[in-house]
Amino acid sequence: MEYQSKINELFEELSETMKGLILKDEPLKKHTYFKIGGPASLFAEPEDAEDLRNLLKLIKKYNIDSFVIGNGTNLLVADEGYKGIIVKIGDKFNKTLRDGNKVQVGAGVLLSSLSKYLAREELTGFEFAGGIPGYLGGAIPMNAGAYGGEMKDVVTRVKCIDYTGNFHEFTNEEMEFQYRRSIISDSDYIVVEAQLELSEGNKDEIMSKMKELNEKRISKQPLNLPSAGSTFKRPLNGYASKLIEDAGLKGLRHRGAMVSDKHSGFIVSYDNACCQDVLELMRIVISTVYDKYGIMLEPEVKIIGTSL
């Protein structure tokens, strides 16, 4: 069967069976912080875990390319879009349930909302994540972190689903957390919820720490322009932002994209950049840093529908 015909048939079946949202030719720039990206052939936002389970089985049945997104904070999508189905695990997965120092949290809970909830509950240990703009479900596979804290410090169990519709649970040790990755980073497992373990704390002290970190983030990062956060992973030797700045690239503009003049670890859209603008600027940065220092920078941003 021709690929487009399979997409059309999948859409018809999902239109009849999904409880959640199913759309055709949805512009992905509406779902990324970069505000870049052409249409996805199909875009689905399941209502709950059972809806997701049925969706994944149908994707497997029709053998359609798929990609799972959360809040779109670290994504760069091709100008041509994505030939397949984008699955968004969104705020329908927003469960939060406390049991002592342990909290069950759905994959669609925003880290900023979760940090405020934990502060109100006087649970400490999650302050580092208060300013990270994303859902928990996206933060866990990449072991997101900031200001000395990472997901591995607070996550004790992770519940996932695979494309055959089977659920799996992983302990902290089984997740094999490393810098910006885990055992499920490049797998077909999708996080649906996780258990966090925190410590009792003082609400005022927790809020004060969150305020301090947020002010630090605002002062140092270009939050006023569209981006996908840190563009490159931290190399083994040094920091990407320092290497880029030392190479004289801070503030470098390439058509609509720019190496931020506030924080050189960010490539931002300062003038309606398209995906190609950003990719070309990334290539300039990578080659310049490699030529000067012999260090090959790797993208931290996820690139969909094209390649670097």
Secondary structure, DSSP 4 states (H G I P E B T S, - for coil): --HHHHHHHHHHHHHHH-SSEEEEEEEGGGGSTT----EEEEEEE-SSHHHHHHHHHHHHHHT--EEEESS-TTEEE-TT-EEEEEEE--TTS--EEEETTEEEEETT-BHHHHHHHHHHTTEES-GGGTT--SBHHHHTTTT-EETTEEGGGTEEEEEEE-TTS-EEEEEHHHHT-BTTB-TTTTSS-EEEEEEEE-EE--HHHHHHHHHHHHHHHHHHS-TTS-B-S--BPPPSSS-HHHHHHHTT-TT-EETTEEE-SS-TT-EEESS---HHHHHHHHHHHHHHHHHHHS----B-SEEESS--
